[in-house]
Amino acid sequence: MEQRFCQSCGMPLTDDVLGTNADGTKNEDYCMYCYKGGQFLQDCTMEEMIEHCAQFVNAVNEGLPQPITKEEYIGQMKMYFPHLKRWRKELTITDSAPVESPALTGVKELIATMADTLPVTYISSVDEEGFPCTKTMLSPRVREGIKTFYFTTNTFSIRVAQYKANPKASIYFCDAKGFKSMMLRGTMEVLTDAASKEMIWRDGDEQYYPGGVTDPNYCVLKFTASDGRFYSDFYPRSFVIE
């Protein structure tokens, strides 16, 4: 049977520690120490919850072959908690509105800066055997906020065939000098219509596509982000993009 964990504090969930909904029924996502009567018992941030849970590191060590320190436990929770349901909802970036979460301050600006200034972007697709495949691409030709990015590529490439078969994709920006990176997950569309091809065409592209903007081997990749993960100052943060 698959082990379940509280989507607020991360503790293992068993039937005897389940929280309750407003109607008194058991809640399958949260423990009784975090959720009761359809409400969270603590009004806190993710960072405050991590600090609260860190005091129980001795209890955690009872189930580990090798004990960990409180600092190591905090580091693990900082990696894990952003994936929990309660905190993923909190860590949301709305493309057209200011960021409200302090944990994501500057992330929108960093995504835009990386996309606009870094010379290359790494894009990933899924092959026919389910393995991830990554390729270096020139940076996006066009960007719409932090959710939509357009790339140029060859219509008859393996990458395009993979995206047509499975649109799941990710793009990755890396600032090696600043020791910052950004991964966005989402879907990739292959566009061959005239309007899309003309939108991102640039002078000099004839060296890649001799037939010009109508070259059948020239197409557009449209990436639409759904969520992402950001690493800076030795601290990863996961977030949802709406």
C-alpha positions in Angstrom: 0.0 0.0 0.0 1.4 3.4 -1.0 2.5 5.5 2.0 0.6 8.8 2.3 2.0 12.0 3.9 0.3 15.1 5.3 0.2 17.7 2.6 0.9 20.4 5.2 3.6 19.1 7.6 4.8 16.0 5.8 4.2 13.5 8.6 3.1 9.9 7.5 -0.7 9.6 7.3 -2.6 6.7 8.8 -6.4 6.4 9.3 -6.1 7.2 13.0 -4.3 10.6 12.5 -6.4 11.9 9.5 -7.8 15.4 9.9 -11.5 16.2 9.4 -13.6 18.1 6.9 -16.3 20.7 7.8 -18.9 17.9 7.9 -16.8 15.7 10.2 -15.7 13.2 7.6 -12.0 12.2 7.4 -9.8 14.3 5.2 -7.4 12.3 3.1 -4.7 15.0 2.6 -4.0 16.4 6.0 -3.3 15.2 9.6 -5.3 16.0 12.7 -2.5 18.2 13.9 -2.8 20.5 10.9 -6.5 20.3 9.8 -9.7 20.1 11.8 -13.3 20.9 10.9 -12.3 22.0 7.4 -9.8 24.5 8.5 -6.0 24.6 9.1 -5.1 24.9 12.8 -2.1 27.0 12.2 -2.1 30.3 10.3 1.5 30.2 9.2 3.9 30.4 6.2 5.7 27.4 4.8 9.0 28.6 6.4 7.2 28.8 9.8 5.9 25.3 9.4 9.4 24.1 8.7 10.7 25.7 11.8 7.9 24.1 13.8 8.5 20.6 12.4 12.3 20.9 13.0 11.8 20.6 16.7 10.8 17.0 16.2 14.0 15.9 14.6 14.7 13.5 17.4 11.5 11.6 16.7 12.4 11.5 13.0 15.8 10.0 13.9 14.1 7.1 15.6 13.1 5.8 12.2 16.4 6.5 10.4 19.4 4.2 10.1 21.7 7.2 10.4 20.6 10.2 12.5 20.5 13.7 11.0 21.0 17.1 12.5 18.3 19.7 12.9 20.0 21.8 10.2 20.0 18.8 7.8 16.4 18.1 8.5 15.5 21.8 7.8 17.4 21.5 4.5 15.5 18.4 3.5 12.1 20.0 4.4 13.0 23.1 2.3 13.4 20.7 -0.7 10.3 18.7 0.1 7.7 21.1 1.4 7.2 23.2 -1.8 5.8 20.0 -3.4 3.1 19.6 -0.7 -0.5 20.5 -1.7 -0.9 23.3 0.9 2.3 25.1 0.0 2.1 24.6 -3.8 -1.2 26.5 -3.6 0.5 29.3 -1.7 3.5 29.5 -4.1 1.6 30.6 -7.2 2.8 33.2 -9.7 0.0 34.9 -11.7 1.5 36.0 -15.0 -0.5 39.3 -15.1 -0.4 40.3 -11.4 2.2 41.2 -8.8 3.8 38.4 -6.8 2.4 38.3 -3.2 4.5 35.5 -1.7 7.8 36.7 -0.1 9.3 33.3 -1.0 8.9 34.2 -4.7 10.0 37.8 -4.7 12.0 38.6 -7.8 11.3 35.2 -9.5 9.1 36.7 -12.3 11.8 39.2 -13.1 14.5 36.6 -13.0 12.6 34.4 -15.5 12.1 37.3 -17.9 15.8 38.4 -17.5 17.1 34.9 -18.2 14.9 34.3 -21.2 15.8 37.7 -22.7 19.5 37.8 -22.0 21.0 34.2 -21.8 22.3 33.1 -25.2 20.9 29.5 -25.0 18.1 27.6 -23.4 17.9 23.9 -22.7 14.7 22.2 -23.8 13.6 18.7 -23.0 11.2 16.2 -24.6 10.2 12.6 -24.0 11.2 9.9 -26.4 9.2 6.9 -27.5 10.6 4.8 -24.6 9.7 7.4 -22.0 13.2 8.8 -21.5 13.9 12.5 -21.2 15.9 14.1 -24.0 17.6 17.5 -23.6 18.9 19.8 -26.3 20.5 23.2 -26.3 18.5 25.8 -28.3 19.0 29.5 -29.0 17.0 31.6 -26.5 13.3 32.2 -27.2 12.6 34.5 -30.1 9.4 35.8 -28.5 8.2 35.7 -24.9 4.7 36.5 -23.6 5.1 37.2 -19.9 6.6 34.2 -18.1 4.1 31.6 -19.4 4.6 31.4 -23.1 7.9 31.1 -25.1 8.5 30.7 -28.8 11.5 29.0 -30.4 12.5 28.3 -33.9 13.6 24.8 -35.1 13.6 22.3 -38.0 10.3 20.7 -38.9 11.9 17.4 -39.7 13.9 17.1 -36.5 13.6 14.3 -34.0 12.7 16.8 -31.4 9.6 17.9 -33.3 8.5 14.3 -33.8 8.8 13.7 -30.1 6.7 16.8 -29.2 4.0 15.7 -31.7 3.9 12.3 -30.1 4.1 13.7 -26.5 3.7 17.4 -25.8 5.1 17.2 -22.2 8.2 19.4 -22.1 10.4 21.5 -19.9 12.8 24.4 -20.5 15.8 25.3 -18.4 17.6 28.6 -18.0 21.0 28.6 -16.3 23.1 31.5 -15.1 26.3 29.8 -14.3 28.1 32.9 -13.1 25.3 34.0 -10.8 24.8 30.4 -9.7 21.1 30.6 -10.5 18.8 28.3 -12.5 15.2 28.1 -13.5 13.2 25.1 -14.7 9.8 25.5 -16.2 7.5 22.5 -17.0 4.6 22.6 -19.4 3.7 21.6 -23.0 5.2 22.2 -26.4 3.2 22.8 -29.5 4.6 22.5 -33.0 3.3 25.4 -35.2 3.6 25.6 -38.9 1.1 28.3 -39.8 2.3 31.3 -41.7 1.4 33.8 -39.0 3.4 32.0 -36.3 6.4 31.5 -38.6 6.5 35.2 -39.7 6.1 36.3 -36.1 9.5 35.0 -35.0 11.4 35.1 -38.3 14.6 37.3 -38.2 16.9 38.6 -40.8 19.7 36.1 -41.4 17.5 33.1 -40.7 18.1 32.1 -44.4 21.4 30.5 -43.3 19.3 27.9 -41.4 16.3 27.8 -43.7 17.3 28.6 -47.3 13.7 28.6 -48.5 12.9 31.6 -46.3 9.9 32.0 -44.1 8.0 29.5 -46.2 10.7 26.9 -46.0 8.9 23.6 -45.1 11.8 22.7 -42.8 11.2 25.8 -40.7 8.6 25.7 -37.8 7.9 27.2 -34.5 7.9 25.6 -31.0 5.4 27.2 -28.6 6.1 26.3 -25.0 3.4 27.0 -22.4 4.5 26.8 -18.7 2.4 25.3 -16.0 4.8 25.3 -13.1 8.5 25.7 -12.3 11.4 25.3 -9.9 13.8 28.0 -9.0 17.3 27.7 -7.4 19.1 30.6 -5.9 21.2 31.3 -2.8 21.3 27.5 -2.1 17.5 27.4 -1.7 15.1 25.7 -4.2 11.5 26.9 -4.5 8.7 25.2 -6.5 5.8 27.2 -7.8 2.7 27.2 -10.0 2.2 29.6 -12.9 -1.4 30.8 -13.5 
